[in-house]
């Protein structure tokens, strides 16, 4: 017979990803029989987050607990606040970053779990002690855990460009306005 599993927040394993992000492992693959992974993600102001990417075998969801985080939904960036939710199915482009002056806290859910904690631990190790991993090291880690970066529209859904006709058009000009260092998730 199965039984319930409790983990106190203070007992959750933590990964310090660079100096700006902490991820707590709330529900691990081993405790959910691989069905899902749940992570509590804290990002200091200006934390880079993840450039647009997709996963071929897992869906990912974001639930914002506090602060304002920029989420990429495959068509562009939008600001998400406490209570906002983004679900990303397999093969859908997404990303996130903290451009605000405040701490961001959110839950990230992976289905199935796919041992995503291994990715976060690998990322923490690559960025430990101020290390700046090579592009090849980052790509190898990402691909080991089903993560593939892509070029995606840099449209800002919160402030779409005006073309003088009173209508807003969402276009991708490829420019990047935020140059914080990116940590890939």
C-alpha positions, 0 to 999 in steps of 0.5 A: 500500500502507498503512503503519503510523503511530507517534507517540511520547507526547511528540509528541502534540498537547495541549489544555489544557482550563481549568486542570484537564484535559489531553487528548493526541491519540493517534490522530487522524481523519487517521491512522486514515482516520476509523475511530476517535480515541484520546485520553489524558485527564488530570483533576486532582482535582475536574475537572468533566468532562462532564455527561450527554450523548449522541452521535447518530453516534459511540460513545464508550468509556472505559478508566481507567488510574489514579485514580478517576473517576465515570462516568455510564452513563445510569442513574446515577453509579458509581466506575470505577478502573484497568482499568475500561471503559465502552462507550457506543453511539450515542444512549446517555447518559453523562458523567464527572467527577473527584470524587476527591482524586487525578489521573485518567488515562483513554483515551477512544475515539471510533468513528468519529473524527468529528474529535473533536480539533476539539471538544477544541481548541474547548473549550480555546479557549473556556476559555483564560485563565480565560474563562467561555463563555456557554451559547450558545457551549458549546451551539454547540460541542457541537452542531457535534461531535455532542454533546447534553446531557440531563437524566439520573438523578443516582442514585449506584450506589455508595451506593444509598438504603436504604428500610428494607426491606433492599432497595436501590432505584435512584431519581432524585431530581434532586438534585446533590451535586457542584457542581464546574464542568463542562467538557463533552466 
